[in-house]
Amino acid sequence: MAITEPHADDALADFSTRLVDTGGVSKTVYVDGSGPAVVLMPEMPGISPDVVRLARWIRDAGFTVYLPSLFGVDGVLPTTAEGEKVVRRACVSAEFRAFAGGGTSPITAWLRGLARTALTECSGPGVGAIGLCFTGNFALTMTLEPAVIAPVVNHPSLPLDDPAGLEVSDEDAAMVRERIERDGLKVLAYRFDNDRWCTGQRFAAYQALLGDAFDGRVIPGETANPEPPPFFRDVVGCPHSVVTAHLVDQQGHPTLRARDEILAFLAERLGHDDSIPANALVAEATGID
């Protein structure tokens, strides 16, 4: 399937819209696809057309994608002014811990509930979790839910004021490490080498916590899409979003290879329903014809 660069708002018309209640908290979730479940969390400032494009790639690779609305206006191309407003609201929200010392963001409890729900609805041995930017580290703390077996941490930006921080309480960090060691999980992660929001210090902290279970991959910032949406150009101000806003949709490009590696990781960890034919994207990423 040919997928063009997103340059306009996306109505998400091909997704079903549901309210998912976990612990008395209801949030909108966009769902589509078949096969094992993958929870794809949005990046700041929300479910942008680039995030929707990634969701469709995951769906077309043979998975059921769950895309929760956590902040911002769904499907809107990120502008500078509106994006800044969303960031400010999220930074003071009780659901998130944007700054050092706050511990684990409470929203991850709801996300773990979403993963449990997704596992009951889909085939497969477990659930994949993909975090992006503001939600990057959430994919790691979601492994406190046994259903989550394929975590992907993309350019995690929290805590905003500590480049070596992990946005997780000491207690949760110890439980995450124990879960990953006990069950032999791997954590796949990506960043650009000159990303000032997700630094080498942060990846080093992940490595110190997780050891060989952490597979942190670094991409040259000079390869990033030079014309991202206005919010990423004006507010983010550096190469950051490896598989969304700064992805270059050209065969052989490092960011597109990162996308293929993520799809291959999901396929390896989650498997596929036998009734679903192998997708060309996964075949390309894994070398399977």
KAWO-V371858 format. One record per pair of residues at least 6 apart in sequence whose C-alpha atoms are under 6 Angstrom apart, sorted by sequence separation. I is the first residue (numbers start at 1). J is the second residue. D is the distance in whole Angstrom. If there is no record, write none. Layout:
BEGIN
i->I j->J d->D
i->I j->J d->D
END
This chain:
BEGIN
i->20 j->26 d->5
i->59 j->65 d->6
i->159 j->165 d->6
i->283 j->289 d->6
i->19 j->26 d->6
i->20 j->27 d->6
i->91 j->98 d->5
i->131 j->138 d->6
i->207 j->214 d->6
i->19 j->27 d->5
i->97 j->105 d->5
i->131 j->139 d->5
i->159 j->167 d->5
i->247 j->255 d->5
i->19 j->28 d->5
i->96 j->105 d->5
i->130 j->139 d->6
i->158 j->167 d->6
i->18 j->28 d->6
i->129 j->139 d->5
i->18 j->29 d->5
i->95 j->106 d->5
i->17 j->29 d->6
i->95 j->107 d->5
i->139 j->151 d->5
i->17 j->30 d->5
i->242 j->255 d->6
i->16 j->30 d->6
i->72 j->86 d->6
i->139 j->153 d->6
i->15 j->30 d->6
i->16 j->31 d->5
i->224 j->239 d->6
i->15 j->31 d->5
i->137 j->153 d->6
i->243 j->259 d->6
i->15 j->32 d->5
i->136 j->153 d->5
i->228 j->245 d->5
i->136 j->154 d->5
i->221 j->239 d->6
i->228 j->246 d->6
i->264 j->282 d->6
i->137 j->156 d->6
i->263 j->282 d->6
i->127 j->147 d->6
i->128 j->148 d->6
i->136 j->156 d->4
i->126 j->147 d->5
i->127 j->148 d->5
i->225 j->246 d->4
i->264 j->285 d->6
i->126 j->148 d->6
i->127 j->149 d->6
i->128 j->150 d->4
i->129 j->151 d->5
i->130 j->152 d->5
i->131 j->153 d->5
i->132 j->154 d->5
i->133 j->155 d->5
i->224 j->246 d->5
i->225 j->247 d->6
i->264 j->286 d->6
i->126 j->149 d->6
i->128 j->151 d->6
i->131 j->154 d->6
i->133 j->156 d->4
i->134 j->157 d->5
i->225 j->248 d->6
i->133 j->157 d->5
i->261 j->285 d->6
i->46 j->71 d->5
i->193 j->218 d->6
i->260 j->285 d->5
i->33 j->59 d->5
i->37 j->63 d->6
i->39 j->65 d->6
i->46 j->72 d->5
i->49 j->75 d->6
i->190 j->216 d->6
i->192 j->218 d->5
i->193 j->219 d->6
i->35 j->62 d->6
i->36 j->63 d->5
i->37 j->64 d->5
i->38 j->65 d->5
i->39 j->66 d->5
i->40 j->67 d->5
i->45 j->72 d->6
i->47 j->74 d->5
i->48 j->75 d->5
i->186 j->213 d->5
i->187 j->214 d->5
i->188 j->215 d->5
i->189 j->216 d->5
i->190 j->217 d->5
i->191 j->218 d->5
i->192 j->219 d->5
i->193 j->220 d->5
i->194 j->221 d->6
i->35 j->63 d->5
i->36 j->64 d->6
i->37 j->65 d->6
i->47 j->75 d->5
i->48 j->76 d->5
i->187 j->215 d->6
i->189 j->217 d->6
i->190 j->218 d->6
i->192 j->220 d->6
i->193 j->221 d->6
i->34 j->63 d->5
i->35 j->64 d->5
i->48 j->77 d->6
i->192 j->221 d->5
i->33 j->63 d->6
i->34 j->64 d->5
i->112 j->142 d->6
i->33 j->64 d->4
i->32 j->64 d->6
i->144 j->176 d->6
i->32 j->65 d->6
i->112 j->145 d->6
i->31 j->65 d->6
i->31 j->66 d->5
i->152 j->187 d->6
i->154 j->189 d->5
i->155 j->190 d->6
i->30 j->66 d->6
i->151 j->187 d->5
i->152 j->188 d->5
i->153 j->189 d->5
i->154 j->190 d->5
i->155 j->191 d->5
i->30 j->67 d->5
i->152 j->189 d->6
i->164 j->201 d->5
i->29 j->67 d->5
i->45 j->83 d->5
i->164 j->202 d->4
i->10 j->49 d->6
i->29 j->68 d->4
i->163 j->202 d->6
i->28 j->68 d->6
i->29 j->69 d->6
i->157 j->197 d->5
i->28 j->69 d->6
i->45 j->86 d->6
i->157 j->198 d->5
i->156 j->198 d->6
i->6 j->49 d->6
i->155 j->198 d->5
i->195 j->239 d->6
i->195 j->240 d->6
i->100 j->159 d->5
i->98 j->158 d->6
i->99 j->159 d->4
i->98 j->159 d->5
i->99 j->160 d->5
i->98 j->160 d->6
i->99 j->161 d->6
i->104 j->167 d->6
i->11 j->75 d->6
i->103 j->167 d->6
i->104 j->168 d->4
i->10 j->75 d->5
i->103 j->168 d->5
i->104 j->169 d->5
i->9 j->75 d->6
i->103 j->169 d->4
i->9 j->76 d->5
i->9 j->77 d->5
i->8 j->77 d->6
i->37 j->118 d->6
i->37 j->122 d->6
i->36 j->122 d->5
i->36 j->123 d->5
i->22 j->110 d->6
i->35 j->123 d->6
i->36 j->124 d->5
i->38 j->127 d->6
i->43 j->132 d->5
i->37 j->127 d->5
i->38 j->128 d->4
i->39 j->129 d->5
i->40 j->130 d->5
i->41 j->131 d->5
i->43 j->133 d->5
i->22 j->113 d->6
i->38 j->129 d->6
i->43 j->134 d->6
i->150 j->269 d->6
i->124 j->270 d->6
i->80 j->230 d->6
i->79 j->230 d->5
i->80 j->231 d->4
i->79 j->231 d->5
i->78 j->231 d->5
i->51 j->244 d->6
i->50 j->244 d->5
i->50 j->245 d->6
i->61 j->279 d->5
i->35 j->272 d->6
i->35 j->273 d->5
END
